[in-house]
Amino acid sequence: MSSEKYNPKFVEAMKKLTKMSEEERLSEENKELFEQAMNYAPLDIQPQLVAIRKKYDDLH
């Protein structure tokens, strides 16, 4: 993943999120980090994040 074409805030959030298990990623504590990733995500990645977001909403 070339970070040049991505917003630094997105890259930072994704680095942290990819190190986590799915359970951690969907936890309440990481909601802000996930929001940061969503807000700065390039359009081609947004559908994947929306799918994860739906999982999160179903859990909570």
PEGILIN-V389125 format. One record per residue. RES is the residue in one small letter. PHI is phi in whole degrees, -180 to 180 (none if undefined). D_CENTER is the distance of its C-alpha to the mean C-alpha in whole Angstrom. Layout:
RES,PHI,D_CENTER + RES,PHI,D_CENTER
//
This chain:
m,none,15 + s,-82,17 + s,-78,15 + e,-63,18 + k,-90,17 + y,-108,13 + n,-64,13 + p,-55,13 + k,-66,11 + f,-67,8 + v,-59,9 + e,-61,10 + a,-64,6 + m,-67,6 + k,-59,9 + k,-68,9 + l,-66,6 + t,-72,8 + k,-82,11 + m,-95,11 + s,-76,12 + e,-60,11 + e,-60,13 + e,-64,12 + r,-59,8 + l,-91,10 + s,-79,12 + e,-60,13 + e,-63,13 + n,-98,9 + k,-60,9 + e,-63,9 + l,-62,7 + f,-66,4 + e,-60,7 + q,-61,7 + a,-62,4 + m,-61,6 + n,-65,9 + y,-110,9 + a,-70,8 + p,-68,11 + l,-56,13 + d,-69,13 + i,-100,10 + q,-53,9 + p,-58,11 + q,-65,9 + l,-68,6 + v,-63,9 + a,-64,10 + i,-66,8 + r,-59,8 + k,-63,12 + k,-59,12 + y,-59,11 + d,-63,14 + d,-66,16 + l,-75,16 + h,-107,17
//
